[in-house]
Amino acid sequence: MDKAAVIGVGITKIEANKIKETFADMVWEAVNKALSDAKMTIDDIDNVITTSNDFWDGRTISCMAVGDASGARHKNVSCVEGDGTFGAFYGLARVLSGSYGTTLVTAHSKGSESVSSLITNAAFDPIYDRALGMDMVSACALQARAYMHRTGTTPEQMAMVSVKNHGNAKYNPLSQLPMDITVQDVLESEMISDPLHKLDCSPVSDGCCAVIIANGKRTSRYGGVPVWIKGVAFCADSYFIGDREISKAVALTKAAKNAFSMAQITDPLSEIDVAEVYDAFTYQELMWIEAMGLSEGGKAGINLEKGHYDIKGRLPVNPSGGLLSGHPVIAGGLIRIAEIVKQLRGEAGGYQVAGARTGVAHGVNGLCGQSHCVWVLTAS
Amino acid sequence: MTDIFSDVEPMVFKSRINVPYAWWTGETAERFFLALRDDKKIMGTRCPVCEKVFVPPRKVCPLCFHEKMAWVEVSSEGVLESFTIVKRQLAALTRKAPVIFGLIKLDGADTSILHYIENPGHEDIKIGTRVAAKFNEERSGSMQDIACFRPIS
């Protein structure tokens, strides 16, 4: 791949209910944080990609409403409906085309303003299975049980993901749910959809993330610190849950393999220093790590118990606190990219992974992880 | 949760978003639903290339991108691939919690379907438990013509 880098990132504080900011106010804040981080002005942005979802925004053609706050007026702006990592993929492709030197990518959502269960129910096929009344939580609960059955992962091990990530969040001032909790707290929290307890699930959140991507000479023009994009890949599985091997994430395995290969990484387990993955539910962190080849098959729960995924462990996973500590849908994956950028610049403060040089960020869209986007980034 | 609302009543604009849709099933799902309604049969389609049987049926093989799919009847019994017991009254639920959802691979099919699991005998259900479809007496040509799947004792 030609030389391309993330040269600026901005994340709003992630909160349960941002009553003082509209969605556009959040976007404006994240964009200005990213511009200031990159030492750029909006005039240095050649084109803009927004990432939004009409159902979450409660607005037809939601992408058209977010343009102003992204500084997109009188610029070439395009939109992706899905996770922010997919928007960033499109933004990267645009700078790699040579038509643009810089792309501003935004992703936002305000979960507080709607009913997540109804919105995710509408992701099911209206002809065959929507009327059953399932949603993201109940679908992922099915997947969690299948994953536990295949790998022998225990409820306690899943709970430890929650304990770790909420604990990491104590060092992340942007996090929504920093918490000191125990495995017992997780297991005693409300059983929402067996086997998923309340503390196995990410919260409903409001937040926005902005990322600036540049190519060639533009990566070093403005004085910010570039983090190099070494490998990126995207892969989707079948739409119907029943068509997939539900206890595995075949599409993620493929995406990770392609991204690592592009980055010339042959042994991800020893070459990746830090990972930020899409932990919408506790089991997902373990399942995604395994699917990406960052854990031996079925051993992620055991490795977690040994502390391998702690901030000071062999492979720190979600040192920021992850989505379990704050989950603005759509922005979720883009925040993972921004967090890896902070780690590789040594700017992650209390949750900095010592000596991190190569990191992986991961985004998801669709029920039970239908599609995945994997980013491999390296420090300057 | 948010203290700012403790002594004020927020002014709320109630959006009227309620977008009516009516989906045509298309001829493939139509045939599937008519077989459920009229004959209590569960039909799938087999791809001539990969030989996989898809239930619910697809006009085009999602794996091979091939359209000459053949109709086959599959069993109304199968194996529980996974399940969840929803305990919270999630907004999407259309019946009172607890509700059990299952992913069921019917005998003769290579894919699984989502449906309700009912367990009137309080049996020990787990992944691998064999279940059978219970059809509704009155059927109108939808997935709900199957009331639920129940463990076979």
Interface residues (C-beta under 8 A of the other chain):
Chain A: A16 N17 I19 G58 V115 S117 L118 T120 N121 P126 I127 Y128 D129 A131 L132 G133 M134 D135 V137 S138 A141 L142 Q143 A144 R145 A146 H149 E190 M191 I192 S193 D194 P195 L196 S238 Y239 F240 I241 G242 D243 I246 S247
Chain B: M1 T2 I4 S15 I17 Y21 W23 T25 G26 A29 F54 V55 P56 P62 L63 E81 S82 F83 T84 I85 V86 K87 R88 L90 A91 A92 L93 T94 R95 V99 F101 G102 L103 K105 T111 S112 I113 L114 H115 Y116 I127 S142 M143 Q144
